[in-house]
Amino acid sequence: MIRAWRRSSPSTRPHEWPESFKLPINLLPRLRLFVSTPGQVIPIFIGYDPRERAATNVLIDSLYQFSSVPLAITPLVTPQLEQQGLYRRQRDPKQSTAFSFTRFLVPHLMGYDGWAIFMDCDMLCRSDIKGLWDQRDEQYAAMCVQHEHTPDETVKFLGEVQSAYPKKNWSSLMLLNCSRCTTLTPDYVNTATGLELHRFHWLEGDHEIGAIQGGWNHLVDVQSPPEPQAHPPLLHWTLGGPWFREQRTMGGPLAAEWFSARDDAMKLWD
């Protein structure tokens, strides 16, 4: 399992990172090995927030437990991207997670070559991710689940601001055709507005956005609870998940499923 950086001193606050912390390797040469042999390895980037470390690790475990093919999983840890000079935005008051904007660096990290998956960390995979990967369609620059989500609430997890805008949650799970996402340079990602990024203004138009089918990116406690026979392959706790103390039961039986997945991921060998 790929693990995020661990604090070495109890005195370090959870949102602080030491100045000496640097990315140990350059991602690009390693990822080029994957894109040169399509279908051999699926590159997956996961948005990482230090408050959702548990969610990230459970998601990673769920991905490779169900996968029928090798996965190259990279959490997007903001301080690593800052150390490489790729990310320099100041925190936006409307930014609810550390990865609100870093997700749009994925095409650059891929060298604008091949396809990659991005997903938020507050998810749980219940099926073979190859089923999502196989939906790639070269006529599109990006593909996503095209939710019609207009939130009624103004606050979500941990008191973070809930913002309403067209295409909300579309960018939480993306299949990116990186060679057609060349507008997403580090300079663009660092200077564009949040709405320009999340509403896909970096594409020529909506005709470049394909739709992901099959129940991926089910929004827990936003969409109607799934019927048992439906079994959405990817759950998304967009309002906050059971890894937060105040939301231990978020999703009812789906919260219990997340805790079961956590227990399986961390279980010691008997």
Secondary structure by P-SEA (a helix, b strand, c coil): ccccccccccccccccccccccccccaaaaaaaaaaccccbbbbbbbbbccaaaaaaaaaaaaaaacccccccccccaaaaaaacccccccccccccccccccccccccccccbbbbbbcccccccccccccccccccccccccccccccccccccccccbbbbbccccccccccccccccccccaaaaacccaaaaaacccccccccbbbbcccccccccccccccccccccbbbcccccccccccccccaaaaaaaaaaaaaaacccc
